[in-house]
């Protein structure tokens, strides 16, 4: 739905220079929508994603964290079909690519179209024309607070308004696979927090599979069932984050202290109140992720086996 850069081929990495690192994130219990099988992507003979195997379950959300240059956006581009792996495969469960939409940190709105026309852009293309239902557009306009700017052009909007228009445009086609790259970064904190919760709920109700790249650990904890932390050279760590859909945790907030995998849960109620223990468990996962950020780039190979779950 956004103007896209054509797929690119990049130079092959040199296996003699960079020893093979195989990273596997275990198959989820739900049916898989898309699988990355032993995918490698590198730039200028430097591996970014290296032999990565990853299953994305239908109706779940994956948050991808990591420092600059570790391959977060590269992973998103591979999933979107904008970048072809140098080796490995992207396989879709039903054969053809599912209906997908992408919303990026840069909104990439068409400057000659109003906000409403940008949101309805899918109606202009045969692939999505039947998916952009007028009632869905109206619901998105209200949910994202866009009614005051519907007649505005992109140069008349704030950065946050433009990002919300871009997100509405992506959601208007009712995608099965939603790919987001820092889509809420320009929003005020209060609006961003509210839209994080709304996006999580809306995606769950729609049974949508979502991948979101973010630098915000708290955003990952709100949006995602699984959190993937990418490190230099293709290293990964993975946390399971059963949030609003899970049962209440123990009152003491205890959680597993494994080196790379943790589970957090909450009540699943609509009151907005946290169950006893959930705040402590969420803090524990947050602390583990922050500690992993501070570890040496690439992480010691000796410890990687325990982290690939």
Residue, then its C-alpha position, 0 to 999 in steps of 0.5 A: x500500500x505504500x510506495x515501495x522500493x523494488x526488491x534488491x539483491x545484495x552481495x553474498x556473505x563470505x562463509x569463510x570470513x563469517x562462520x555459520x550461525x544457525x538460529x531457530x525460533x521454535x514453531x508456535x502451537x498455533x497454525x503457522x502463517x509464514x515461515x522463514x527457513x534458514x534465511x541469510x541476508x548480508x550487506x557488503x559481505x557482512x551478515x545481518x540475518x544469518x541462517x534464521x528460521x522463524x515461524x509466525x503463527x496466525x493471529x499472533x504478534x511478534x515485536x522485533x527489538x535491537x540496536x541500529x544496524x542489526x537487521x530489524x528493518x531487514x527482517x521486515x523487508x524480507x517478510x514484505x517481499x521487498x528484499x530477497x534472501x541471499x539464501x533460505x526461503x520465505x514460505x507461506x502456509x497457504x501457498x500464495x502470499x497472504x493479503x498484507x499491508x506495511x506501515x513505516x516510520x516515514x508515512x510515505x503518503x501521496x502528497x496530492x491526496x487528502x488524508x481520506x483519499x490516502x486511507x481509501x487508496x486500496x480502493x484504486x487497486x484491484x488486489x484490495x478494492x473489495x477489502x476496503x469497506x466504507x464502514x471499516x474506513x469510518x471505524x478507523x477514522x474514529x479510532x485513530x482520531x483522524x476526522x478533523x484532518x480528513x480533508x487535509x493534505x500531507x503537508x498540512x498534517x503533523x508528523x503524528x497525524x501523518x503516521x496515523x493516516x499511514x496506519x489507517x491506510x494499512x488497516x483499511x485493506x483488512x490485512x492478514x499480515x500487518x508489518x509495522x516499522x516504528x509506526x507510532x514513533x511520532x505520537x505524543x506519549x499519551x496518544x501512543x499508549x492508547x493506540x498501542x492498546x487499541x492496536x493490540x485489541x483490534x489485531x487480536x479481534x481480527x485474527x491478524x498476524x502482526x510484526x512490529x519493529x520498535x525500539x520501545x521495550x514497553x511498546x513490545x510488551x503491550x503489542x506482542x506475544x513474542x519478543x525477538x531481540x536481534x544482536x550483531x552478527x545475527x544473534x537472537x534472544x526470544x521472550x514469550x510474552x503472554x499478556x492480555x490474553x493470559x491468566x493472572x500470574x502468581x501474586x508474588x510476580x515470580x517468573x522463570x529466570x532462564x537466560x533467554x526465555x521468559x513468560x509474562x501474563x496478565x488478567x485479560x480483564x477489560x478494567x485496565x487494572x493489573x492483576x497482582x504480580x503482573x507488574x512485577x513480572x513485566x518489570x522482570x522481562x523488561x529488565x532481562x531485555x535491557x540487560x541483554x542490550x548491554x551485553x557484548x555485541x553478538x553475545x558469546x557463542x557458548x551461551x547461544x544454544x540456551x537462548x534459541x527457543 
